[in-house]
């Protein structure tokens, strides 16, 4: 399963620059270097749509992408700045949180947040707090565990189960490997389910 088409729309460094909310929006959030850009590229089938980098913190803006889903409906994917250990000035990192919170609070068309976890790191305090923040505001959450190919297959489900436990989720996160193509169809099914709500 793959998007029918995708293209970059715009970036924003300030809420005043946010584009009009004209389409359903799916936001992607997670630590720096967790694989948000790689997941967006894999879901859309456009290898260079979202910029990927080995340098944590490269995504410093909110980036909108126009995407035609596998069933033909248009949506916006929104790539949020990564948080955590990004090697950027403290003042820049401090500015990201209110920017992200402004986006999440203001967007009338926001359908869900895809929260990503690196399988090798699990759920830290920042992810747990962020998931609780979303739940308190009634924002639907799709949890994805990335880089599944980095651990042995027999360890993948137990690690995903630990994240489920730590966040108090009703179901286990979706295991994804963009290298192996694992889990991408399941992510699309989850996104289509929240779009239909």
Order of alpha helices (4+ residues) and beta strands (2+ residues): beta-beta-alpha-beta-beta-alpha-beta-alpha-beta-alpha-beta-alpha
